[in-house]
Amino acid sequence: MKKTTFFILLLAVLVSCNKQLDKMPYGVVSTENFYKTAQDAEMAVTAAYKSFQLLDGQNTWNTQAGYTPMGDITGPDVQAHPDLVVYYQIQQSIISPSSDQMLMLYQRCYKALLLANVAIERIPAIDMDETLKARYMGELYFVRGFWLFRLGYMFGTAPLVTEPLDISELNVPNSVREAEFDHSKKVNNYKITKSDLFDQAEADFKLALQSPIADRNTGDLMGRADKGAVKAYLTKIYLYEHRWNDAKPLLEDIMSYGYALLPDYNDVFNGSHDNSSEGVFEVQYTALNQKGTDNFGTVLNAPNGEGYVAGGGWGWTRPTPDLENEYEAGDARLMASIFRKNQDDFFGQLFMDKVNGTGLGIRKWCIGNPPNNNGTTVDQVSWNNSSNYTLVRYAEVLLWYAEVMNELGDQATAAVYVNKVRARTGTTTDPNTINKSVIKALPPISSSLSYEDMFWAIVHERRVEFAFEGKFGWDLRRWGIASQYLTDPKRWQNQVTPGYFKYKEGKDEVFPLPQIEIDRSSGTLKQNTGY
C-alpha cells in the first residue's frame, strides 16, 4: 500500500459510548509512526466507528442525510422536496451515474473500508493486551462487513477490497476479486456480484463473532459492536439470500440477550432514550460541538415553513398520503411519525403545510429540547442534536423472526411475533400529540393466516413501524415486489401526484456506479445494467 496520511479528524476522536465525542482533533500522523501502542489501536478503532457518524452526509451534516432519505426515497413513503433534484430523479428512475449523491454514497463506503482495512492490517503487530486486541479486531471485522454489505445491496457490484487501498488507488475492477487481480495485466477472470460482497461480509461477521465481544454491551461499551449487533447484520445477509434456517438461530440468540421494546413508541425517537433496551445497534451522537459528531437529522427532515426548528426545517422529504392510509385507525405510530394538516401540532403549534406539499410532514425526527442540546427553546428544536440513530431496533428483530417463521411454514409463531410489535401501539405519553383520544390498542393478527396473508401482514407492519427510518424501499427490493408496489395504479390513483413513482426491473434494484470512478479506471469498472 502507498504511504497513507491520516488526519486526526478521522483517527483521534475517541469514542466511548457515554457520548464523549467532543474531543477535538489536532495534528497529522502517518502509518509510519502510528499503530505503536494500545492507545493507537483504540484511536484506529474509533476512527472506524466515526464512519458510521458521517456516513453519506455532506460536510458535517450526517446521519439522516444518508440513512433515511437515501432509503426512504427508494420506496413509496415520501416524495422528494422539489429542490432536491437527485431524490426526484431516483424516484423517477432517471438518476444519472454522474450524480454527486451517487459519488458520495460510493466513496463513503470505500473511505470507511480504508479505515477498517488499515487497522485490521496494523493492529495485530501492536504489543498490547491480547484480549483487548482480539476484541478490537472483532469490532473492525464488523465495521468492514457492514460497509461491504452496504455496497452489495446499494450498488450490487463493486470492487471487493480487503486491503488498505485509498479511493485514489482504487483501480480494482468490479469484475475481479481484489486478491486475484493482477494490477499489471488487469485480467478479468472473476465476476464480482452482490453475492461475493455478501460472502465477504458474512465471513467478516463470523470472524467478529469469534472475538471476545460481549453478547450485549453495557456502560462505556454501548455503541460498539457486540454479538447482538453482529448477528443482526448477519441475519440481514441471510434474509437477502433466503437462508431462513440460518437466520432462525441467530434471531433466537438475539432475543435471549435481554433486549425489550420500550413501552411508548414515541420514546424511541424523542432523544431521551438513547442506548435503551430497544437499541440493538445505535450510531452515537453528541451536540457538544458541530464537527461531525452531532445529528442534523431534525433540521433536514422537519417540515419546512412551520417554524418547528431553529432556522426552519428543510423538509427534504414529505410523507405520501398512501403511507398515511397504511396506518390502521388509532395506531399511535401514525401520530408519532406524521404531522397531518390542521390535525397535529408540535409544542402547541398546529401543522399547516405552509409550503403546499403533500399535506403531511415528518414528525418522527422532530426532537424538542433534549437537556444537553444547548441553544434549544421550549418551542423549537436545535439545528443539531445529540439523539442517537438506531440502525437496528429490537422491533426489527421480532419482525424478522416473524418473517423467517412464515417462510418456514409456521404462521402461528409468526403471528405471535408480529403481535408483540403491535401490542405496544395503544398508548403514548407524548405531550405534543393532541389527538390522544383516538389512539387505541390494535387487534392482534390471526394465527391462522395463510402464508400469503401473513407475508402481507409483515409487509404492512414493517412499513408503519419503520417509516422514515430508511428501510422500506430496500425491503421492497429484497422481497422482489418493488415494481408491483411502486407502479400499481390503484395504489396511487388518489395521490397528490398519480404515477409519480417509476421503477424499471433489472435496473432500479441498485444504484449506478459513479461515472467519475469508471472514467478514472479507464473502463476497468463496469457500469450496472440499464445505466
C-alpha positions in Angstrom: 0.0 0.0 0.0 1.2 3.5 -0.7 2.1 5.6 2.4 -1.3 6.9 3.5 -1.5 10.0 5.7 -4.5 10.3 8.0 -5.7 13.5 9.6 -6.6 13.1 13.2 -10.1 14.4 12.2 -10.6 10.7 11.4 -8.3 9.0 13.8 -8.3 10.9 17.1 -11.9 11.4 18.1 -12.1 8.9 20.9 -15.5 7.3 21.1 -16.6 6.0 24.3 -20.3 5.4 24.1 -21.1 7.7 27.0 -21.1 10.5 24.4 -17.5 11.6 24.9 -17.3 12.7 21.3 -16.3 16.3 21.9 -12.6 15.8 22.0 -11.2 17.9 19.2 -8.6 16.7 16.7 -5.2 18.0 16.1 -2.0 17.1 14.3 -1.2 14.7 11.5 0.2 11.2 11.7 1.1 8.6 9.1 1.1 4.9 9.1 4.9 5.0 9.5 4.8 6.5 13.0 1.3 5.3 14.2 0.0 1.9 15.3 2.6 1.5 18.0 0.6 1.5 21.2 -2.7 0.3 22.7 -3.9 3.9 22.6 -3.1 4.0 18.9 -5.2 0.9 18.4 -8.1 2.5 20.3 -7.9 5.6 18.2 -7.9 3.5 15.0 -11.0 1.6 16.0 -12.6 4.9 17.0 -11.9 6.2 13.5 -13.6 3.2 12.0 -16.7 3.9 14.1 -16.6 7.6 13.0 -17.5 6.4 9.5 -21.0 5.5 10.9 -21.5 9.1 12.1 -20.6 10.7 8.9 -22.0 8.0 6.6 -23.2 9.8 3.4 -23.5 13.3 4.8 -22.3 16.5 3.3 -19.6 18.1 5.4 -20.8 17.7 9.0 -24.5 17.1 8.1 -24.6 13.5 8.7 -26.8 10.6 9.6 -30.2 11.4 8.2 -28.6 12.8 5.1 -27.6 9.3 4.3 -29.5 6.7 6.3 -33.1 8.0 6.0 -33.7 9.9 2.7 -31.5 7.5 0.7 -33.5 4.6 2.0 -36.9 6.3 2.0 -36.8 7.7 -1.5 -36.3 4.3 -2.9 -39.8 3.4 -1.6 -43.3 4.8 -1.6 -43.4 6.6 1.7 -42.1 10.0 0.7 -42.0 12.5 -2.2 -38.8 14.5 -2.6 -38.7 18.2 -1.9 -38.8 20.0 -5.3 -35.3 21.5 -4.8 -33.7 18.0 -4.3 -33.4 17.1 -7.9 -31.3 13.9 -7.2 -34.1 12.5 -5.0 -36.7 13.2 -7.6 -34.5 11.5 -10.2 -34.2 8.4 -8.1 -38.0 8.2 -7.7 -38.5 8.8 -11.5 -35.9 6.1 -12.4 -33.7 8.7 -14.2 -30.8 9.0 -11.8 -27.5 9.7 -13.6 -24.2 7.9 -12.9 -22.8 11.5 -12.8 -24.8 12.4 -9.8 -22.8 13.8 -6.9 -25.0 11.9 -4.5 -24.1 8.6 -6.1 -20.4 9.5 -5.9 -20.8 10.5 -2.2 -22.5 7.2 -1.4 -19.9 5.2 -3.1 -16.8 7.0 -1.9 -18.0 7.0 1.7 -18.1 3.2 1.6 -14.5 3.0 0.4 -13.3 5.7 2.8 -14.8 3.6 5.6 -13.3 0.4 4.3 -9.9 2.1 4.1 -10.1 2.9 7.8 -11.1 -0.6 8.8 -8.6 -2.3 6.4 -5.6 -0.3 7.6 -6.4 -1.0 11.3 -7.0 -4.7 10.5 -3.6 -4.9 8.9 -1.6 -2.9 11.5 -3.2 -3.6 14.9 -2.1 -7.3 15.1 1.6 -6.2 15.4 1.0 -3.9 18.4 2.3 -5.0 21.7 -0.8 -4.8 24.0 -3.2 -6.8 25.9 -4.2 -9.7 23.7 -7.8 -10.0 24.8 -8.4 -6.3 24.2 -6.6 -6.6 20.8 -8.8 -9.5 19.8 -11.9 -7.5 20.8 -10.7 -4.6 18.7 -10.2 -6.9 15.7 -13.7 -8.3 16.1 -15.1 -4.8 16.1 -13.1 -3.9 13.0 -14.3 -7.0 11.1 -17.9 -6.0 11.9 -17.3 -2.5 10.6 -15.8 -3.9 7.4 -18.6 -6.3 7.0 -21.1 -3.5 7.4 -19.7 -1.5 4.5 -19.2 -4.4 2.2 -22.8 -5.4 2.8 -23.9 -1.8 2.2 -22.0 -1.8 -1.1 -23.7 -5.1 -2.1 -27.3 -4.1 -1.6 -26.9 -0.5 -2.8 -24.7 -1.0 -5.8 -24.9 -4.7 -6.5 -21.4 -5.0 -7.9 -18.4 -3.0 -6.8 -14.7 -3.7 -6.2 -14.2 -6.2 -3.3 -11.4 -4.7 -1.3 -10.0 -6.2 1.8 -6.6 -4.4 1.6 -5.8 -0.8 2.6 -6.5 1.0 -0.6 -7.3 4.7 -0.7 -10.1 5.7 -3.1 -7.5 7.3 -5.3 -5.7 3.9 -5.6 -8.9 2.0 -6.3 -8.3 0.8 -9.8 -9.5 -2.7 -8.8 -12.3 -3.7 -11.2 -15.7 -4.9 -10.1 -15.2 -7.9 -12.4 -12.3 -9.3 -10.5 -11.8 -10.3 -6.9 -9.1 -7.9 -5.5 -7.0 -10.8 -4.2 -7.0 -12.3 -7.7 -6.4 -9.1 -9.6 -3.1 -8.7 -11.4 -2.6 -4.9 -11.3 -0.1 -5.0 -14.2 -2.2 -7.2 -16.5 -5.7 -6.1 -15.5 -7.0 -9.6 -16.2 -10.7 -10.1 -15.8 -11.4 -13.6 -14.6 -14.0 -13.4 -11.9 -17.3 -11.5 -11.9 -18.0 -9.7 -8.7 -21.6 -9.9 -7.7 -23.8 -8.9 -4.8 -23.3 -12.5 -3.5 -19.5 -12.1 -3.5 -19.7 -8.9 -1.5 -22.2 -10.6 0.9 -19.9 -13.6 1.2 -17.0 -11.5 2.4 -19.3 -9.5 4.7 -20.6 -12.9 6.1 -17.0 -14.1 6.6 -16.2 -10.8 8.5 -19.2 -11.0 10.7 -18.3 -14.6 11.6 -14.8 -13.5 12.5 -16.3 -10.8 14.7 -18.4 -13.5 16.5 -15.2 -15.5 17.2 -13.7 -12.5 19.0 -14.3 -11.7 22.7 -17.0 -9.1 22.1 -19.9 -9.3 24.6 -23.3 -10.7 23.9 -24.7 -7.3 24.6 -22.7 -4.3 25.6 -23.3 -2.1 28.6 -21.8 1.0 30.1 -18.9 2.6 28.2 -19.1 -0.1 25.5 -22.5 0.9 24.4 -22.5 1.8 20.7 -19.7 -0.6 19.9 -20.2 -3.9 18.1 -21.4 -6.7 20.3 -22.8 -10.1 19.3 -26.4 -8.7 19.2 -25.4 -6.2 16.5 -23.2 -8.6 14.6 -25.8 -11.3 14.5 -28.4 -8.8 13.4 -26.3 -7.9 10.4 -25.5 -11.5 9.6 -29.3 -12.1 9.7 -29.7 -9.3 7.1 -27.5 -11.2 4.7 -29.4 -14.4 5.3 -32.7 -12.7 4.7 -31.5 -11.3 1.3 -30.3 -14.8 0.4 -33.5 -16.6 1.7 -31.4 -18.6 4.2 -34.2 -18.9 6.7 -32.8 -21.9 8.6 -29.5 -20.0 9.1 -31.3 -16.8 10.2 -33.6 -18.5 12.8 -31.0 -19.4 15.4 -29.3 -16.1 15.1 -32.5 -14.3 15.9 -33.2 -16.6 18.8 -29.8 -15.8 20.2 -30.5 -12.1 19.9 -33.9 -12.5 21.6 -32.1 -14.2 24.5 -29.8 -11.2 25.2 -32.3 -9.1 27.2 -33.5 -6.6 24.6 -37.0 -5.3 25.0 -39.4 -2.9 23.3 -39.9 0.5 25.0 -43.5 0.8 26.3 -44.1 4.0 24.3 -43.2 4.0 20.6 -42.6 7.8 20.6 -39.8 7.3 23.2 -37.6 5.6 20.6 -37.3 8.9 18.7 -37.6 11.8 21.2 -34.0 11.9 22.1 -34.4 10.9 25.8 -33.9 7.1 25.4 -30.6 6.6 23.7 -28.9 3.2 24.2 -32.2 1.9 25.5 -33.4 -1.7 25.8 -34.7 -1.5 22.3 -31.5 -0.4 20.6 -29.6 -3.3 19.1 -27.1 -1.1 17.3 -27.1 2.7 17.6 -24.8 5.3 16.0 -23.7 7.6 18.8 -24.0 11.4 18.6 -23.4 14.4 20.8 -24.4 18.1 20.3 -21.4 19.5 22.2 -19.7 20.6 19.0 -20.6 20.8 15.4 -17.7 18.9 13.9 -19.5 15.9 12.6 -20.4 14.3 16.0 -23.9 15.9 16.1 -27.0 14.7 14.5 -28.6 17.1 11.9 -31.5 14.7 11.1 -34.0 17.0 12.7 -33.4 20.1 10.6 -33.1 18.0 7.4 -36.4 16.2 7.9 -38.6 18.6 9.8 -41.3 20.3 7.7 -40.2 23.5 6.2 -42.2 26.6 6.7 -43.6 25.6 10.0 -41.0 27.1 12.4 -40.6 23.9 14.3 -36.9 24.0 14.0 -34.5 26.8 14.9 -33.7 28.3 11.5 -36.6 26.5 9.9 -36.9 22.8 8.9 -35.8 21.9 5.4 -38.3 19.1 4.7 -36.0 17.1 2.4 -38.7 14.5 2.0 -42.5 14.6 2.6 -44.8 11.8 3.5 -47.2 10.4 0.9 -50.9 10.1 1.6 -50.5 6.4 0.7 -48.3 6.0 3.8 -50.8 7.8 5.9 -53.5 5.5 4.6 -51.4 2.4 5.5 -51.9 3.1 9.2 -54.8 1.5 11.0 -57.3 3.7 12.8 -56.0 4.5 16.3 -52.4 3.4 15.6 -50.2 5.6 17.9 -47.4 5.2 15.4 -49.2 7.5 12.9 -49.2 10.4 15.3 -45.6 9.7 16.4 -44.4 9.7 12.8 -46.5 12.1 10.7 -47.9 15.7 11.0 -51.3 16.0 9.3 -52.5 19.3 8.1 -54.8 21.0 10.6 -54.8 17.9 12.8 -51.4 17.6 14.6 -49.2 20.0 16.5 -45.8 20.4 17.9 -45.5 22.3 21.2 -48.9 23.8 20.6 -48.3 24.9 17.1 -50.7 23.4 14.6 -49.2 21.9 11.4 -50.4 23.9 8.4 -48.3 22.6 5.5 -47.4 26.2 4.6 -45.4 25.2 1.6 -48.3 23.3 -0.1 -46.5 19.9 -0.1 -48.4 16.7 0.4 -50.4 17.9 3.3 -48.2 15.9 5.6 -44.8 16.4 7.4 -42.3 14.1 9.1 -42.9 14.1 12.8 -40.6 11.3 13.8 -37.4 13.2 13.8 -38.6 16.4 15.4 -36.8 16.3 18.8 -37.7 19.0 21.2 -35.4 20.5 23.8 -33.2 17.5 24.9 -31.4 18.5 28.1 -27.9 18.5 26.6 -28.8 20.4 23.4 -27.5 23.9 24.2 -29.5 26.7 22.5 -32.8 25.0 22.2 -36.0 26.6 23.4 -39.3 25.2 24.7 -41.0 25.6 21.3 -38.2 24.9 18.9 -35.6 22.2 18.3 -32.0 22.8 17.7 -30.3 22.6 14.3 -28.0 19.9 15.8 -28.9 17.4 18.5 -27.4 14.5 20.3 -30.0 11.9 19.6 -28.5 8.6 18.5 -29.6 7.0 15.3 -30.7 3.4 15.8 -29.7 1.2 12.8 -31.3 -1.9 14.3 -34.1 -1.9 16.8 -35.5 -4.9 18.7 -38.8 -4.4 16.9 -37.0 -5.3 13.7 -35.6 -8.5 15.3 -39.1 -9.5 16.2 -40.5 -8.8 12.7 -37.5 -10.6 11.1 -38.3 -13.6 13.2 -41.9 -13.5 12.2 -40.8 -13.3 8.5 -38.5 -16.3 9.0 -41.1 -18.4 10.7 -43.6 -17.6 8.0 -41.2 -18.7 5.3 -40.6 -21.9 7.3 -44.3 -22.6 7.3 -45.1 -21.7 10.9 -47.7 -19.0 10.6 -48.9 -19.4 14.2 -45.5 -18.5 15.6 -45.1 -15.7 13.0 -48.3 -14.2 14.3 -47.0 -14.2 17.9 -44.0 -12.1 16.9 -46.0 -9.6 14.8 -48.4 -9.2 17.7 -45.5 -8.4 20.1 -44.8 -5.3 18.0 -48.5 -4.4 17.5 -49.2 -4.7 21.3 -47.4 -1.6 22.3 -49.2 0.8 19.9 -52.2 1.6 22.1 -50.8 4.4 24.2 -48.5 7.4 24.1 -47.1 9.8 26.7 -46.0 12.3 24.0 -47.1 15.8 25.2 -47.3 17.0 21.7 -49.9 14.6 20.4 -53.2 16.5 20.6 -55.3 13.6 19.3 -54.6 11.1 22.1 -58.3 10.3 22.5 -58.3 8.5 19.1 -55.4 6.2 20.0 -56.4 2.7 20.7 -54.9 -0.8 21.0 -54.6 -2.6 17.7 -56.2 -6.0 17.4 -53.8 -9.0 17.1 -53.5 -10.6 13.8 -54.8 -14.1 13.4 -52.6 -17.1 13.9 -54.5 -19.0 11.2 -53.5 -16.7 8.3 -52.2 -18.3 5.1 -48.6 -17.8 4.1 -49.6 -15.1 1.6 -51.7 -13.2 4.0 -49.0 -13.4 6.7 -46.4 -12.1 4.3 -48.5 -9.1 3.5 -49.2 -8.6 7.2 -45.5 -8.4 7.8 -45.0 -6.0 4.9 -47.6 -3.7 6.4 -46.1 -4.0 9.9 -42.6 -3.2 8.7 -43.9 -0.2 6.7 -45.6 1.5 9.5 -43.2 0.5 12.3 -40.1 1.8 10.4 -41.5 4.7 8.4 -38.8 7.3 7.7 -36.0 5.0 9.0 -34.6 4.3 5.6 -35.7 0.7 5.4 -38.9 0.1 3.4 -37.6 0.8 -0.1 -34.8 -1.7 0.3 -37.3 -4.2 1.8 -39.4 -4.0 -1.3 -36.3 -4.8 -3.4 -35.3 -7.7 -1.1 -38.8 -9.1 -1.4 -38.8 -8.7 -5.1 -42.0 -6.7 -5.1 -40.7 -3.1 -5.7 -42.1 -2.8 -9.2 -45.5 -4.2 -8.1 -45.7 -1.9 -5.1 -44.4 1.3 -6.7 -46.2 1.2 -10.0 -49.6 -0.2 -9.0 -52.1 2.4 -10.5 -54.8 1.5 -7.9 -52.4 2.4 -5.1 -51.6 5.8 -6.5 -54.7 7.0 -8.3 -55.8 9.2 -5.4 -52.4 10.5 -4.6 -51.1 14.1 -4.8 -49.2 13.1 -8.0 -50.6 10.0 -9.6 -48.0 7.9 -11.4 -45.2 9.8 -9.6 -43.1 6.7 -8.8 -41.3 4.9 -11.7 -39.4 1.6 -11.4 -37.6 -0.4 -14.1 -37.0 -4.1 -13.3 -33.4 -5.2 -13.9 -32.1 -1.7 -13.3 -33.6 0.0 -10.3 -32.7 -2.8 -7.9 -29.4 -1.0 -7.4 -27.9 2.5 -7.9 -25.5 3.3 -10.7 -21.7 3.3 -10.1 -20.3 6.8 -10.2 -19.2 7.7 -13.7 -16.2 9.5 -12.5 -14.9 6.3 -10.9 -15.5 4.4 -14.2 -13.6 7.1 -16.1 -10.8 7.1 -13.6 -10.4 3.3 -14.0 -10.1 3.7 -17.8 -13.0 1.3 -18.2 -11.9 -1.3 -15.7 -15.0 -0.7 -13.7 -18.2 -1.8 -15.5 -21.4 0.1 -15.1 -24.5 -1.6 -13.7 -27.2 -2.7 -16.2 -29.5 -0.1 -17.5 -27.4 3.0 -16.6 
